[in-house]
Amino acid sequence: MSENLNSKNIENDQFNLIDEESDYKDLITRLNEIKSTIALLEKTIFK
């Protein structure tokens, strides 16, 4: 039974890592979009 629990914990940990990696990729994408928007606003403001 202990082996079953360990196996499930490992599977959950792997799923969590994949989920976290996806979250980080989404965050980086969103930050890049924000960066582009700020750059565009700066160009517009300082013309």
Contacts in CASP RR format, 6 or more apart in sequence:
PFRMAT RR
TARGET T0000
AUTHOR 0000-0000-0000
METHOD contacts of the structure
MODEL  1
MSENLNSKNIENDQFNLIDEESDYKDLITRLNEIKSTIALLEKTIFK
END
